């Protein structure tokens, strides 16, 4: 019988819980050298500890990954759990083909980026406050709650004041301005995305992350 992961919202209210205690499924798979499907199976079997967010996304316990490596692959070094050595990214994009293109690029770059992929702004709004990403990358034109409405809501959350924002949209800047514009520090990129720029931006954020979190 598969074991249902515990609630992530319950986990983050624990007094000794911190943001370096968890990572996403894709990042866990990279750390373990396994496929995402294998990691999901390990979670269901209870071989590694995990929580589930309100939106149904798994958060994996880094301590549990280290315990698994110590037991099964002692020749591998311990996983680096220091949050300043990785970048937590939330990507919101409703088009599956575009999400897969981003995923391919992120894997090809092999940067220490822990990325969670969400298909809707509504889903992102359910989980973003508890996940506290360093960077939000989002489309604007999406069914239901669109990206502009989401950004207006997030702007009121002081916990997310330090989160960097990159908006990638097919809308011209004038149309975005007519809708109320973006937060002052957000970057607006036109589709198709310039992946060279995005790679440079992520690299710069990782460098700044290490510098400011010392």
Secondary structure, DSSP 4 states (H G I P E B T S, - for coil): -PPPPEEHHHHHTSTT--GGGEEEHHHHHHHHTS-HHHHHHHHHHTSS-EEE-TTS-EEEEHHHHHHHHHHH-TTSPPP---GGGSEEEEEE-S-HHHHHHHHHHHHHHT-SEEEEEES-HHHHHHHHHHH--SEEEE-S--SSS-HHHHHHHHHT-GGGTT-EEEEEESS-HHHHHHTT---TT-EEEESSP-HHHHHHHHHHHHHHHHHHT-
